[in-house]
Amino acid sequence: MGHIRTDEVRRAADTVAGVGRTVRGQVPDEVGGIASALEGSASGAAGTTLAAAWAESYAAWATQAEAHAQSMRDAADAWDAVDAHAAGTFRQTPTGPASGSPSAPTASPARLGRFAAGGMEAV
């Protein structure tokens, strides 16, 4: 399994959030102006409807992009926390029997089993 670069995940999240902000600010609402140019026509009403639909869709897309960016940041934070916890666990002094004592393990993990098809397999 490869190493996850959480700084890169956060950088990507910032990019996604930035695109969301850009989309939110670039709603093409000019089409709504058709209503005043073509007052009383079906095309004018359709322009108003289209402008509202675009505004809603762009806002929804931007909101989803921002939520996705936050999920990416949360995942990076969780990954860092798990790494820190695991590193702390490996630095702890073992409290079990000393190596070579009568109750210490005598077989290496390689002799006890191996990973195969997602689980341990006896060797």
DSSP file (Angstrom, degrees, kcal/mol; ACC not computed):
  #  RESIDUE AA STRUCTURE BP1 BP2  ACC     N-H-->O    O-->H-N    N-H-->O    O-->H-N    TCO  KAPPA ALPHA  PHI   PSI    X-CA   Y-CA   Z-CA
    1    1 A M              0   0    0      0, 0.0     2,-0.0     0, 0.0     0, 0.0   0.000 360.0 360.0 360.0 135.2    0.0    0.0    0.0
    2    2 A G        -     0   0    0      1,-0.1     2,-0.4     0, 0.0     0, 0.0  -0.256 360.0 -96.4 -77.9 166.0    1.4    3.4   -0.9
    3    3 A H        -     0   0    0     -2,-0.0     2,-0.6     1,-0.0    -1,-0.1  -0.668  32.8-132.0 -83.5 135.0    1.9    6.3    1.3
    4    4 A I        -     0   0    0     -2,-0.4     2,-1.2    75,-0.0     3,-0.1  -0.785   9.8-147.0 -89.1 123.6   -0.9    8.9    1.4
    5    5 A R    >>  -     0   0    0     -2,-0.6     4,-1.8     1,-0.2     3,-0.8  -0.749  15.1-174.6 -90.8  92.7    0.4   12.5    1.1
    6    6 A T  H 3> S+     0   0    0     -2,-1.2     4,-2.4     1,-0.3    -1,-0.2   0.789  81.3  60.9 -64.0 -27.2   -2.2   14.3    3.2
    7    7 A D  H 3> S+     0   0    0      2,-0.2     4,-2.0     1,-0.2    -1,-0.3   0.883 106.2  47.5 -64.9 -35.8   -0.6   17.7    2.2
    8    8 A E  H <> S+     0   0    0     -3,-0.8     4,-2.5     2,-0.2    -2,-0.2   0.862 109.4  53.1 -71.4 -36.2   -1.5   16.8   -1.4
    9    9 A V  H  X S+     0   0    0     -4,-1.8     4,-2.2     2,-0.2    -2,-0.2   0.924 111.3  46.6 -63.1 -43.4   -5.0   15.8   -0.4
   10   10 A R  H  X S+     0   0    0     -4,-2.4     4,-2.3     2,-0.2    -2,-0.2   0.888 111.0  51.7 -66.0 -38.8   -5.4   19.2    1.3
   11   11 A R  H  X S+     0   0    0     -4,-2.0     4,-1.8     2,-0.2    -2,-0.2   0.918 110.9  48.1 -63.4 -42.5   -4.0   21.0   -1.7
   12   12 A A  H  X S+     0   0    0     -4,-2.5     4,-2.6     1,-0.2    -2,-0.2   0.889 109.2  53.9 -63.8 -39.2   -6.5   19.2   -4.0
   13   13 A A  H  X S+     0   0    0     -4,-2.2     4,-2.7     1,-0.2    -2,-0.2   0.902 106.4  51.9 -62.1 -40.8   -9.3   20.1   -1.6
   14   14 A D  H  X S+     0   0    0     -4,-2.3     4,-2.2     2,-0.2    -1,-0.2   0.889 109.8  49.9 -62.3 -38.3   -8.3   23.7   -1.8
   15   15 A T  H  X S+     0   0    0     -4,-1.8     4,-2.3     2,-0.2    -2,-0.2   0.932 111.2  47.9 -64.8 -46.3   -8.5   23.5   -5.6
   16   16 A V  H  X S+     0   0    0     -4,-2.6     4,-2.2     1,-0.2    -2,-0.2   0.924 113.0  48.5 -61.0 -44.7  -11.9   21.9   -5.5
   17   17 A A  H  X S+     0   0    0     -4,-2.7     4,-2.3     1,-0.2    -1,-0.2   0.891 109.8  53.0 -63.2 -38.8  -13.2   24.5   -3.1
   18   18 A G  H  X S+     0   0    0     -4,-2.2     4,-2.3     1,-0.2    -1,-0.2   0.898 108.1  49.5 -63.1 -40.8  -11.7   27.3   -5.3
   19   19 A V  H  X S+     0   0    0     -4,-2.3     4,-2.8     2,-0.2     5,-0.2   0.899 109.1  53.7 -64.5 -39.6  -13.6   25.9   -8.3
   20   20 A G  H  X S+     0   0    0     -4,-2.2     4,-2.3     1,-0.2    -2,-0.2   0.920 109.3  47.5 -60.3 -44.1  -16.8   25.8   -6.2
   21   21 A R  H  X S+     0   0    0     -4,-2.3     4,-1.6     2,-0.2    -1,-0.2   0.903 112.3  50.4 -63.6 -40.4  -16.4   29.5   -5.3
   22   22 A T  H  X S+     0   0    0     -4,-2.3     4,-0.6     2,-0.2    -2,-0.2   0.933 111.1  47.7 -63.1 -46.1  -15.7   30.4   -8.9
   23   23 A V  H >< S+     0   0    0     -4,-2.8     3,-1.2     1,-0.2    -1,-0.2   0.912 108.7  54.9 -61.5 -42.3  -18.7   28.5  -10.2
   24   24 A R  H >< S+     0   0    0     -4,-2.3     3,-0.5     1,-0.3    -1,-0.2   0.859 111.9  44.5 -59.9 -34.8  -20.9   30.2   -7.5
   25   25 A G  H 3< S+     0   0    0     -4,-1.6    -1,-0.3     1,-0.2    -2,-0.2   0.475 108.0  59.2 -88.7  -2.2  -19.7   33.6   -8.8
   26   26 A Q  T <<  +     0   0    0     -3,-1.2    -1,-0.2    -4,-0.6    -2,-0.1  -0.046  62.7 151.5-119.4  32.6  -20.1   32.8  -12.5
   27   27 A V    <   -     0   0    0     -3,-0.5     2,-2.1     1,-0.1     3,-0.1  -0.490  48.6-130.0 -65.6 124.1  -23.8   31.9  -12.8
   28   28 A P    >   +     0   0    0      0, 0.0     3,-0.6     0, 0.0    -1,-0.1  -0.499  48.5 153.1 -78.3  79.8  -24.9   32.9  -16.3
   29   29 A D  G >   +     0   0    0     -2,-2.1     3,-1.7     1,-0.2     4,-0.3   0.427  42.5  96.9 -90.5   2.4  -28.0   34.9  -15.3
   30   30 A E  G >  S+     0   0    0      1,-0.3     3,-2.2     2,-0.2     4,-0.3   0.824  71.4  69.7 -59.3 -31.1  -27.9   37.1  -18.4
   31   31 A V  G X  S+     0   0    0     -3,-0.6     3,-1.5     1,-0.3     4,-0.3   0.764  85.2  69.4 -60.7 -23.8  -30.5   34.9  -20.1
   32   32 A G  G X  S+     0   0    0     -3,-1.7     3,-1.2     1,-0.3     4,-0.4   0.740  84.2  71.2 -65.5 -21.8  -33.0   36.1  -17.6
   33   33 A G  G <> S+     0   0    0     -3,-2.2     4,-1.4    -4,-0.3     3,-0.5   0.640  77.3  79.5 -68.9 -13.6  -32.8   39.5  -19.3
   34   34 A I  H <> S+     0   0    0     -3,-1.5     4,-2.9    -4,-0.3    -1,-0.2   0.850  81.5  66.5 -61.0 -33.3  -34.7   38.0  -22.3
   35   35 A A  H <4 S+     0   0    0     -3,-1.2     6,-0.2     9,-0.3    -1,-0.2   0.900 103.9  42.2 -58.4 -42.9  -37.9   38.4  -20.3
   36   36 A S  H >4 S+     0   0    0     -3,-0.5     3,-0.7    -4,-0.4    -1,-0.2   0.838 116.2  49.1 -74.8 -30.0  -37.8   42.2  -20.4
   37   37 A A  H 3< S+     0   0    0     -4,-1.4    -2,-0.2     1,-0.2    -1,-0.2   0.829 123.7  31.4 -74.6 -32.0  -36.7   42.2  -24.1
   38   38 A L  T >< S-     0   0    0     -4,-2.9     3,-2.4    -5,-0.2     6,-0.5  -0.305  87.9-175.9-121.2  48.0  -39.4   39.8  -25.1
   39   39 A E  T <   +     0   0    0     -3,-0.7    -3,-0.1     1,-0.3     3,-0.1  -0.151  69.0  11.0 -52.7 131.1  -42.1   40.8  -22.6
   40   40 A G  T 3  S+     0   0    0      1,-0.3    -1,-0.3    -5,-0.2     2,-0.2   0.352 101.6 118.3  84.4  -6.0  -45.2   38.7  -22.8
   41   41 A S  S <> S-     0   0    0     -3,-2.4     4,-1.8    -6,-0.2    -1,-0.3  -0.522  74.0-122.0 -92.9 161.5  -43.7   36.0  -25.0
   42   42 A A  H  > S+     0   0    0      1,-0.2     4,-2.3     2,-0.2     5,-0.2   0.863 114.9  55.4 -64.9 -36.0  -43.1   32.4  -24.4
   43   43 A S  H  > S+     0   0    0      2,-0.2     4,-2.3     1,-0.2    -1,-0.2   0.893 105.2  52.0 -65.3 -39.4  -39.4   32.9  -25.0
   44   44 A G  H  > S+     0   0    0     -6,-0.5     4,-1.8     2,-0.2    -9,-0.3   0.929 111.6  45.6 -62.1 -45.6  -39.2   35.6  -22.4
   45   45 A A  H  X S+     0   0    0     -4,-1.8     4,-2.3     1,-0.2    -2,-0.2   0.885 111.4  53.0 -64.4 -38.8  -40.9   33.4  -19.8
   46   46 A A  H  X S+     0   0    0     -4,-2.3     4,-2.9     1,-0.2    -1,-0.2   0.879 106.0  54.2 -65.2 -36.8  -38.6   30.5  -20.8
   47   47 A G  H  X S+     0   0    0     -4,-2.3     4,-2.6     2,-0.2    -1,-0.2   0.907 108.9  47.8 -62.6 -41.8  -35.5   32.8  -20.3
   48   48 A T  H  X S+     0   0    0     -4,-1.8     4,-2.1     2,-0.2    -2,-0.2   0.921 113.6  47.4 -63.8 -44.3  -36.6   33.6  -16.8
   49   49 A T  H  X S+     0   0    0     -4,-2.3     4,-2.3     1,-0.2    -2,-0.2   0.911 112.9  49.1 -63.1 -43.3  -37.2   29.9  -16.0
   50   50 A L  H  X S+     0   0    0     -4,-2.9     4,-2.9     2,-0.2     5,-0.2   0.911 109.0  52.0 -64.1 -43.2  -33.9   29.0  -17.5
   51   51 A A  H  X S+     0   0    0     -4,-2.6     4,-2.4     1,-0.2    -1,-0.2   0.910 111.6  47.3 -60.1 -42.2  -32.0   31.7  -15.5
   52   52 A A  H  X S+     0   0    0     -4,-2.1     4,-2.3     2,-0.2    -1,-0.2   0.907 112.4  49.3 -66.3 -41.1  -33.6   30.4  -12.3
   53   53 A A  H  X S+     0   0    0     -4,-2.3     4,-2.7     2,-0.2    -2,-0.2   0.914 112.3  47.9 -64.9 -42.9  -32.7   26.8  -13.1
   54   54 A W  H  X S+     0   0    0     -4,-2.9     4,-3.2     2,-0.2     5,-0.3   0.929 110.8  50.8 -63.4 -44.6  -29.1   27.7  -13.9
   55   55 A A  H  X S+     0   0    0     -4,-2.4     4,-2.2    -5,-0.2    -2,-0.2   0.921 113.7  45.4 -59.0 -43.9  -28.8   29.7  -10.7
   56   56 A E  H  X S+     0   0    0     -4,-2.3     4,-2.4     2,-0.2    -1,-0.2   0.919 115.3  46.6 -65.7 -43.9  -30.1   26.8   -8.7
   57   57 A S  H  X S+     0   0    0     -4,-2.7     4,-2.6     2,-0.2    -2,-0.2   0.914 113.3  47.9 -66.5 -43.9  -27.9   24.2  -10.5
   58   58 A Y  H  X S+     0   0    0     -4,-3.2     4,-2.7     2,-0.2    -1,-0.2   0.924 113.3  48.1 -63.4 -43.8  -24.8   26.3  -10.3
   59   59 A A  H  X S+     0   0    0     -4,-2.2     4,-2.5    -5,-0.3    -2,-0.2   0.909 112.7  48.6 -63.3 -41.8  -25.3   26.9   -6.6
   60   60 A A  H  X S+     0   0    0     -4,-2.4     4,-2.4     2,-0.2    -2,-0.2   0.912 112.3  48.6 -64.8 -42.1  -26.0   23.3   -5.9
   61   61 A W  H  X S+     0   0    0     -4,-2.6     4,-2.5     2,-0.2    -2,-0.2   0.928 112.3  48.6 -63.4 -44.2  -22.9   22.2   -7.8
   62   62 A A  H  X S+     0   0    0     -4,-2.7     4,-2.5     1,-0.2    -2,-0.2   0.905 110.9  50.6 -62.5 -41.6  -20.8   24.7   -5.9
   63   63 A T  H  X S+     0   0    0     -4,-2.5     4,-2.3     1,-0.2    -1,-0.2   0.912 111.4  48.0 -62.6 -42.9  -22.2   23.6   -2.6
   64   64 A Q  H  X S+     0   0    0     -4,-2.4     4,-2.5     2,-0.2    -2,-0.2   0.888 111.0  51.0 -66.0 -38.4  -21.5   20.0   -3.4
   65   65 A A  H  X S+     0   0    0     -4,-2.5     4,-2.5     2,-0.2    -2,-0.2   0.922 111.3  47.9 -63.7 -43.5  -17.9   20.9   -4.5
   66   66 A E  H  X S+     0   0    0     -4,-2.5     4,-2.1     2,-0.2    -2,-0.2   0.892 112.3  49.1 -64.9 -39.0  -17.3   22.7   -1.2
   67   67 A A  H  X S+     0   0    0     -4,-2.3     4,-2.2     2,-0.2    -2,-0.2   0.895 110.8  50.7 -66.1 -39.5  -18.7   19.8    0.8
   68   68 A H  H  X S+     0   0    0     -4,-2.5     4,-2.3     2,-0.2    -2,-0.2   0.913 108.6  51.9 -64.0 -42.1  -16.5   17.4   -1.2
   69   69 A A  H  X S+     0   0    0     -4,-2.5     4,-2.2     1,-0.2    -1,-0.2   0.913 109.8  49.1 -60.2 -42.3  -13.5   19.6   -0.4
   70   70 A Q  H  X S+     0   0    0     -4,-2.1     4,-2.8     1,-0.2    -1,-0.2   0.890 109.0  52.8 -65.7 -37.9  -14.3   19.6    3.3
   71   71 A S  H  X S+     0   0    0     -4,-2.2     4,-2.5     2,-0.2    -1,-0.2   0.892 108.0  51.5 -62.8 -38.9  -14.7   15.8    3.2
   72   72 A M  H  X S+     0   0    0     -4,-2.3     4,-2.3     2,-0.2    -2,-0.2   0.923 111.2  47.2 -63.0 -43.8  -11.2   15.6    1.6
   73   73 A R  H  X S+     0   0    0     -4,-2.2     4,-2.6     2,-0.2    -2,-0.2   0.918 112.1  50.2 -62.9 -43.2   -9.8   17.8    4.4
   74   74 A D  H  X S+     0   0    0     -4,-2.8     4,-2.6     1,-0.2    -2,-0.2   0.898 110.4  50.1 -61.8 -40.5  -11.6   15.6    7.0
   75   75 A A  H  X S+     0   0    0     -4,-2.5     4,-2.7     2,-0.2    -1,-0.2   0.906 110.5  49.5 -64.7 -41.5  -10.1   12.5    5.5
   76   76 A A  H  X S+     0   0    0     -4,-2.3     4,-2.5     2,-0.2    -2,-0.2   0.915 111.7  48.9 -63.8 -42.3   -6.6   13.9    5.5
   77   77 A D  H  X S+     0   0    0     -4,-2.6     4,-2.3     2,-0.2    -2,-0.2   0.924 112.7  47.7 -61.8 -44.3   -7.0   14.9    9.1
   78   78 A A  H  X S+     0   0    0     -4,-2.6     4,-2.5     2,-0.2    -2,-0.2   0.905 111.0  51.2 -64.0 -41.3   -8.3   11.4   10.0
   79   79 A W  H  X S+     0   0    0     -4,-2.7     4,-2.6     1,-0.2    -2,-0.2   0.930 110.9  48.2 -62.1 -45.2   -5.4    9.8    8.1
   80   80 A D  H  X S+     0   0    0     -4,-2.5     4,-2.7     1,-0.2    -1,-0.2   0.896 111.0  51.3 -61.5 -40.0   -2.9   12.0   10.0
   81   81 A A  H  X S+     0   0    0     -4,-2.3     4,-2.5     2,-0.2    -2,-0.2   0.912 110.7  47.6 -64.9 -42.0   -4.5   11.1   13.3
   82   82 A V  H  X S+     0   0    0     -4,-2.5     4,-2.8     2,-0.2     5,-0.2   0.925 112.7  49.3 -64.4 -44.0   -4.4    7.4   12.5
   83   83 A D  H  X S+     0   0    0     -4,-2.6     4,-2.7     1,-0.2    -2,-0.2   0.924 112.2  48.1 -59.9 -44.4   -0.7    7.7   11.5
   84   84 A A  H  X S+     0   0    0     -4,-2.7     4,-2.3     2,-0.2    -2,-0.2   0.908 112.8  48.2 -64.1 -41.6    0.1    9.6   14.7
   85   85 A H  H  X S+     0   0    0     -4,-2.5     4,-2.4     2,-0.2    -2,-0.2   0.929 113.1  47.4 -64.4 -44.8   -1.7    7.0   16.8
   86   86 A A  H  X S+     0   0    0     -4,-2.8     4,-2.4     2,-0.2    -2,-0.2   0.915 111.7  50.4 -63.5 -42.3    0.0    4.1   15.1
   87   87 A A  H  X S+     0   0    0     -4,-2.7     4,-1.3    -5,-0.2    -1,-0.2   0.911 111.4  49.0 -62.3 -41.0    3.4    5.8   15.4
   88   88 A G  H  X S+     0   0    0     -4,-2.3     4,-0.7     1,-0.2    -1,-0.2   0.885 109.8  52.1 -64.8 -38.3    2.8    6.4   19.1
   89   89 A T  H >< S+     0   0    0     -4,-2.4     3,-0.8     1,-0.2    -2,-0.2   0.907 108.8  49.4 -64.9 -42.0    1.7    2.8   19.6
   90   90 A F  H 3< S+     0   0    0     -4,-2.4    -1,-0.2     1,-0.2    -2,-0.2   0.761 107.2  56.1 -70.5 -23.8    4.9    1.5   18.0
   91   91 A R  H 3< S+     0   0    0     -4,-1.3    -1,-0.2    -5,-0.2    -2,-0.2   0.643  86.8 103.1 -81.3 -13.5    7.1    3.8   20.2
   92   92 A Q  S << S-     0   0    0     -3,-0.8     3,-0.0    -4,-0.7    -3,-0.0  -0.341  81.1-109.9 -70.2 149.8    5.6    2.3   23.4
   93   93 A T        -     0   0    0      1,-0.1    -1,-0.1     2,-0.0    -2,-0.1  -0.654  37.9-112.8 -77.7 130.1    7.6   -0.2   25.4
   94   94 A P        -     0   0    0      0, 0.0    -1,-0.1     0, 0.0    -4,-0.0  -0.335  21.6-161.6 -63.7 145.4    6.1   -3.6   25.2
   95   95 A T        +     0   0    0     -3,-0.0     3,-0.1     2,-0.0    -2,-0.0   0.390  59.4  96.9-107.1   0.4    4.6   -4.9   28.5
   96   96 A G  S    S-     0   0    0      1,-0.2     8,-0.1     0, 0.0     0, 0.0  -0.033  89.5 -54.0 -79.5-172.8    4.6   -8.6   27.5
   97   97 A P        -     0   0    0      0, 0.0    -1,-0.2     0, 0.0     3,-0.1  -0.283  63.3-103.4 -64.9 147.9    7.1  -11.2   28.4
   98   98 A A    >   -     0   0    0      1,-0.1     3,-2.0    -3,-0.1     6,-0.2  -0.354  46.4 -87.7 -69.2 151.1   10.7  -10.6   27.4
   99   99 A S  T 3  S+     0   0    0      1,-0.3    -1,-0.1     5,-0.1     7,-0.1  -0.362 115.5  24.1 -59.5 134.8   12.1  -12.3   24.4
  100  100 A G  T 3  S+     0   0    0      1,-0.3    -1,-0.3     5,-0.3    -2,-0.1   0.284  90.4 127.5  91.5  -9.9   13.6  -15.7   25.4
  101  101 A S  S X  S-     0   0    0     -3,-2.0     3,-1.8     1,-0.1    -1,-0.3  -0.384  76.9-103.6 -75.3 161.9   11.4  -16.1   28.5
  102  102 A P  T 3  S+     0   0    0      0, 0.0    -1,-0.1     0, 0.0    -3,-0.0   0.786 121.2  43.6 -57.9 -28.8    9.4  -19.3   28.8
  103  103 A S  T 3  S+     0   0    0     -5,-0.1     3,-0.1     2,-0.1    -4,-0.1   0.393  89.1 110.3-100.1   5.4    6.1  -17.6   27.8
  104  104 A A  S <  S-     0   0    0     -3,-1.8    -6,-0.1    -6,-0.2    -5,-0.1  -0.471  82.5 -92.4 -75.5 150.9    7.6  -15.6   24.9
  105  105 A P        -     0   0    0      0, 0.0    -5,-0.3     0, 0.0    -1,-0.1  -0.335  34.9-169.7 -61.7 143.5    6.5  -16.5   21.4
  106  106 A T        +     0   0    0     -3,-0.1     2,-0.3    -7,-0.1    -2,-0.0   0.619  62.5  69.3-109.7 -18.3    8.8  -19.0   19.8
  107  107 A A  S    S-     0   0    0      2,-0.0     5,-0.0     3,-0.0     0, 0.0  -0.782  79.3-123.6-103.3 146.5    7.6  -19.0   16.2
  108  108 A S    >>  -     0   0    0     -2,-0.3     3,-1.3     1,-0.1     4,-1.2  -0.532  26.6-113.7 -80.9 154.5    7.9  -16.1   13.8
  109  109 A P  H 3> S+     0   0    0      0, 0.0     4,-1.8     0, 0.0    -1,-0.1   0.826 116.0  64.1 -57.7 -30.3    4.7  -14.6   12.2
  110  110 A A  H 34 S+     0   0    0      1,-0.2    -3,-0.0     2,-0.2    13,-0.0   0.845 104.5  46.0 -62.9 -31.7    6.0  -15.8    8.9
  111  111 A R  H <4 S+     0   0    0     -3,-1.3    12,-0.3     1,-0.2    -1,-0.2   0.774 109.3  55.6 -79.8 -26.4    5.8  -19.4   10.1
  112  112 A L  H  < S-     0   0    0     -4,-1.2    11,-0.5     1,-0.2     2,-0.3   0.840 121.5 -47.8 -78.5 -32.9    2.3  -19.0   11.6
  113  113 A G  E  <  -A  122   0A   0     -4,-1.8     2,-0.3     9,-0.2    -1,-0.2  -0.986  44.5-132.9 178.1 175.4    0.5  -17.7    8.6
  114  114 A R  E     -A  121   0A   0      7,-1.7     7,-2.5    -2,-0.3     2,-0.4  -0.969  34.1 -96.4-145.7 159.4    0.5  -15.4    5.6
  115  115 A F  E     +A  120   0A   0     -2,-0.3     2,-0.3     5,-0.2     5,-0.2  -0.645  48.2 163.2 -79.4 131.9   -2.0  -13.1    4.0
  116  116 A A  E >   -A  119   0A   0      3,-3.2     3,-1.5    -2,-0.4    -2,-0.0  -0.952  63.4  -9.3-151.0 130.1   -3.9  -14.7    1.2
  117  117 A A  T 3  S-     0   0    0     -2,-0.3     3,-0.1     1,-0.3    -2,-0.0   0.859 130.0 -49.4  51.2  42.3   -7.1  -13.6   -0.5
  118  118 A G  T 3  S+     0   0    0      1,-0.2     2,-0.3     0, 0.0    -1,-0.3   0.576 125.0  63.3  81.0   9.7   -7.8  -11.0    2.2
  119  119 A G  E <  S-A  116   0A   0     -3,-1.5    -3,-3.2    -5,-0.1     2,-0.3  -0.933  89.7 -77.5-152.8 176.0   -7.3  -13.2    5.2
  120  120 A M  E     -A  115   0A   0     -2,-0.3     2,-0.4    -5,-0.2    -5,-0.2  -0.596  39.3-164.0 -81.6 142.1   -4.8  -15.3    7.1
  121  121 A E  E     -A  114   0A   0     -7,-2.5    -7,-1.7    -2,-0.3     2,-0.1  -0.994  22.2-118.0-126.4 131.1   -4.0  -18.6    5.7
  122  122 A A  E      A  113   0A   0     -2,-0.4    -9,-0.2    -9,-0.2   -10,-0.1  -0.409 360.0 360.0 -67.4 142.6   -2.2  -21.3    7.8
  123  123 A V              0   0    0    -11,-0.5    -1,-0.1   -12,-0.3   -10,-0.1   0.356 360.0 360.0-112.3 360.0    1.2  -22.4    6.4
